[in-house]
Amino acid sequence: MEGDERRARITAEIVARTGITEAMIERLVHAFYDKVRADAVLGPVFDARIQDWGPHLKQMCAFWSSVALMTGRYHGTPMVKHAPLPVDAAHFDRWLELFEQTARETCPPEAEAHFVERARRIAASLELGIANANGVMLGIGERFRRSEAVQ
């Protein structure tokens, strides 16, 4: 029970500091993926893999609840899902651009900063993992470009 109590304390501290709620996460996730689906760069990547958006959005809300509020609601393997995708630095840059824009539009400043900081870490981690899955070892500050990957 100690772990559950610790998690609850951490979540409460984040909520008090940022104002983030599950309802805010849901608004952010839905607004963000509305933009992604309409985007010329990201839309086709998602359209090729997601037929039923309801379960995906529910899973993304659980993911962001775990990431932003440390709730532990998400149980999945993001790297396994993302490693085979045909994406590179340009996709992650666009993903971050849309995410940051959506966070700015849907969240108060403290919550926006909290979400964006985590989104940047996630994007960097996934880009690194996808590069590795494609046989590319990135150095500090390097970005993954598919045109440079060993085919």
N, C-alpha and C positions, 0 to 999 in steps of 0.2 A: 504493500500500500504506500510505502514511502515514495516510490517512483511516481505513482499517480499524484500524490500530494505535491511533489516537487514540480511536476509538469503543470499542474493546476496553478501553482504560484507563479511560474514563469509566464504562462498564458495570461494570467490576471495582470501581471506587471506590463506586458506588451500592450494589452488592451488599454490599460490606464495611461500609458505613455503615448500611444499612437491613435487610439480611438477606433482601431480596426475591429469590426464585428463580422460574424459569418454572413450577414446580409450585405455588408460592404464587399466582402470577397465575392459573393455571388454576382453582384452588380458589375464589379471589375472584370471577372472572368467572362461573363456573357457579353459585355460590351467589347472586350478585347477580341474574343473569337468572332464576333460579328465583323470586326475590321479585318481580321485574318482571312475569313472566308471570302471577303470581297477584294482582297489584295491580289494584284497581278503576280507578285513574286511568291507569296506564301500560299495563297488560295489553292493553286494546283497541287501542291505537295500534300495538303490536308485532304483535298477532294479525292485524291487517288487512294486514300487509306481509311477515311471515315465516312461510312454510309449513314449511320445513325448518330446524330450529334447529341442526343439526350444523355446517353451513358457517358460519352466523352466529357461533356460539360460537368456532369456530376462528379466524375473522377478528377477533373481539373479543379473543381471547388474544394474537394478533399485534399488534393495536393497543395493548393495554396493555403488552406487552413493549416496544414502541417508545417509548411515553410514559413508562413508569416506569424502564426500564433503558437507553433510548437504543439499542436493538439494531438498529433499522432494518428490522425484520421486516414491518411494515405498509406496504403500498403502496396507498393509496386516497384518496378525496376525501370526507371526512366531511361537509363543508358541502353538497356537491351532494346527498348522500343525505338530509340532514336538512332542507334549506331548504323542500321542499314539504310537510313534515309539519304536521298540524293541532295544533301544540303552542304553548304560551306559558310565561310565568313559573311558573305553577302546576305545569306538568309538570316543568320543570327543578328546582323546589324539591322535588318528590316524588322525582325521580330522584336528587338529591343526598342526600336523607334516607335512601333505601334504600341508596345506595352507601356512605355514611358508616357506617351501621349494619352493613352487611356487612363492610366493612373492619375495623371494631372487633371483630367476631366472629371473623374469620378470620386476622387479621394481628397480629404483635407491634407495640407502639406506634410504633417508628421507621418501620416499613413502612406502617402505617396513616396516619401523618402525611404521608408521601411521596405515597401514593395520593390521599388526600383533597385535598391542596393542588393536585395536577394535575387532579383531577375538578372542583374548583371553577373552575379556569381554563377547562377545556373547556366546562363548562356555560355560563359567562358568554360565551365566544366564540360558541358555537352559538346562544344566545339572541339575541345581537347580530346575527348573520348572518341568522337567521330573521326578526327584526324588519325588517332591511334588505330582505330578499326580499319582505316584505309592505308595502314603502313607508313604513316607520316608522324614523325616525332617533332613536335613543335618546341622551339626554344622560347625563352622568355620574350614576350612581346610579339612573337610570330603569330600569323593567322593562317587558317587552313583554306586553301583555294583548290578546288577540285582539278583545275587545269594543271596544277603542279603535282598532283598526287600520282603515284605510280599506279598505272592501270593494270 
